[in-house]
Amino acid sequence: MKYLEFTFRTSPCTEVVNDVLSAILGDAGFESFVEQEGGIAAYIQKDLYDETTVKAAIDEFPLPDIQIEYTFTEAEDKDWNEEWEKNFFQPIVIGDRCVIHSTFHHDVPQTEYDIVINPQMAFGTGHHETTSLIIGELLDSDLQGKSLLDMGCGTSILAILARMRGAEPCTAIDIDEWCVRNSLENIELNHVDNISVFQGDASSLEDIGPFDVVIANINRNILLNDMKQYVRCMRKGSQLFMSGFYVDDIPLIQAEAERNGLHFVHHQEKNRWAAVKFEL
């Protein structure tokens, strides 16, 4: 699978500008972002890149008086484990109870839950505010014996933690073939069972479930479009956790949830990113 590596230069370069740009690019198909001096690096599958979409996203940038320039090259093949070890991927501890790290890390902090993720390329280790927010929700939830769906699973960090906390059976689904392969490897690395992994989108939910807990950490537009399909595979009393959007987007998410019979429980936020909990 070939990827393109983009370098976006933003002026002024602020955390808010780069966060908004990342969210917009995520809607345009970009998968991963790395902060750099003067802007961000962003990665997209070569087959998914559409120049018109990217230019339109920049032309319609919602913040005023922002200049954005970009260049791109084809991402070279390299040992991404070594690259992450040297530059980006460091162990992260969430809530003093869960540590996420790779096999190449040493002197990893000891916590209640230890999750091993081996990135096979420089995309998707789960080190993002939205992931840590959902992990916090899972750590605070009673998952014992509950069936769980991780929609848009990425590397399946969330499904793996849920299984460690007693959720079963667990199902992980992602539209990306690489995510499915990497999820299967990560599940094996963590010695957990009873997690099924499938490639697909929300249309694949028609014949599975119902689930006691549904997790969807994707982006605002996909959540708004697919929420009705999440609800169809839930039962009375099931819980839905969603993230991948900003605090400002909560009213839109809540309105669509309530149209589908869901009841708002609470939200959590970190650096303007949000996670929400609903019940059916």
Secondary structure in CASP SS format (residue, H / E / C, confidence):
PFRMAT SS
TARGET T0000
AUTHOR 0000-0000-0000
METHOD secondary structure of the structure
MODEL  1
M C 1.00
K C 1.00
Y E 1.00
L E 1.00
E E 1.00
F E 1.00
T E 1.00
F E 1.00
R E 1.00
T E 1.00
S E 1.00
P C 1.00
C C 1.00
T C 1.00
E H 1.00
V H 1.00
V H 1.00
N H 1.00
D H 1.00
V H 1.00
L H 1.00
S H 1.00
A H 1.00
I H 1.00
L H 1.00
G H 1.00
D H 1.00
A C 1.00
G C 1.00
F C 1.00
E C 1.00
S E 1.00
F E 1.00
V E 1.00
E E 1.00
Q E 1.00
E C 1.00
G C 1.00
G E 1.00
I E 1.00
A E 1.00
A E 1.00
Y E 1.00
I E 1.00
Q E 1.00
K H 1.00
D H 1.00
L H 1.00
Y C 1.00
D C 1.00
E H 1.00
T H 1.00
T H 1.00
V H 1.00
K H 1.00
A H 1.00
A H 1.00
I H 1.00
D H 1.00
E C 1.00
F C 1.00
P C 1.00
L C 1.00
P C 1.00
D C 1.00
I C 1.00
Q E 1.00
I E 1.00
E E 1.00
Y E 1.00
T E 1.00
F E 1.00
T E 1.00
E E 1.00
A C 1.00
E C 1.00
D C 1.00
K C 1.00
D C 1.00
W H 1.00
N H 1.00
E H 1.00
E H 1.00
W H 1.00
E H 1.00
K H 1.00
N H 1.00
F H 1.00
F C 1.00
Q C 1.00
P C 1.00
I E 1.00
V E 1.00
I E 1.00
G C 1.00
D C 1.00
R C 1.00
C E 1.00
V E 1.00
I E 1.00
H E 1.00
S C 1.00
T C 1.00
F C 1.00
H C 1.00
H C 1.00
D C 1.00
V C 1.00
P C 1.00
Q C 1.00
T C 1.00
E C 1.00
Y E 1.00
D E 1.00
I E 1.00
V E 1.00
I C 1.00
N C 1.00
P C 1.00
Q C 1.00
M C 1.00
A C 1.00
F C 1.00
G C 1.00
T C 1.00
G C 1.00
H C 1.00
H C 1.00
E H 1.00
T H 1.00
T H 1.00
S H 1.00
L H 1.00
I H 1.00
I H 1.00
G H 1.00
E H 1.00
L H 1.00
L H 1.00
D C 1.00
S C 1.00
D C 1.00
L C 1.00
Q C 1.00
G C 1.00
K C 1.00
S C 1.00
L E 1.00
L E 1.00
D E 1.00
M E 1.00
G C 1.00
C C 1.00
G C 1.00
T C 1.00
S C 1.00
I H 1.00
L H 1.00
A H 1.00
I H 1.00
L H 1.00
A H 1.00
R H 1.00
M H 1.00
R C 1.00
G C 1.00
A C 1.00
E C 1.00
P C 1.00
C E 1.00
T E 1.00
A E 1.00
I E 1.00
D E 1.00
I C 1.00
D C 1.00
E H 1.00
W H 1.00
C H 1.00
V H 1.00
R H 1.00
N H 1.00
S H 1.00
L H 1.00
E H 1.00
N H 1.00
I H 1.00
E H 1.00
L H 1.00
N C 1.00
H C 1.00
V C 1.00
D C 1.00
N C 1.00
I E 1.00
S E 1.00
V E 1.00
F E 1.00
Q E 1.00
G C 1.00
D C 1.00
A H 1.00
S H 1.00
S H 1.00
L H 1.00
E C 1.00
D C 1.00
I C 1.00
G C 1.00
P C 1.00
F E 1.00
D E 1.00
V E 1.00
V E 1.00
I E 1.00
A E 1.00
N E 1.00
I C 1.00
N C 1.00
R H 1.00
N H 1.00
I H 1.00
L H 1.00
L H 1.00
N H 1.00
D H 1.00
M H 1.00
K H 1.00
Q H 1.00
Y H 1.00
V H 1.00
R H 1.00
C C 1.00
M E 1.00
R E 1.00
K E 1.00
G E 1.00
S E 1.00
Q E 1.00
L E 1.00
F E 1.00
M E 1.00
S E 1.00
G E 1.00
F E 1.00
Y E 1.00
V H 1.00
D H 1.00
D H 1.00
I H 1.00
P H 1.00
L H 1.00
I H 1.00
Q H 1.00
A H 1.00
E H 1.00
A H 1.00
E H 1.00
R H 1.00
N C 1.00
G C 1.00
L C 1.00
H E 1.00
F E 1.00
V E 1.00
H E 1.00
H E 1.00
Q E 1.00
E E 1.00
K E 1.00
N C 1.00
R C 1.00
W E 1.00
A E 1.00
A E 1.00
V E 1.00
K E 1.00
F E 1.00
E E 1.00
L C 1.00
END
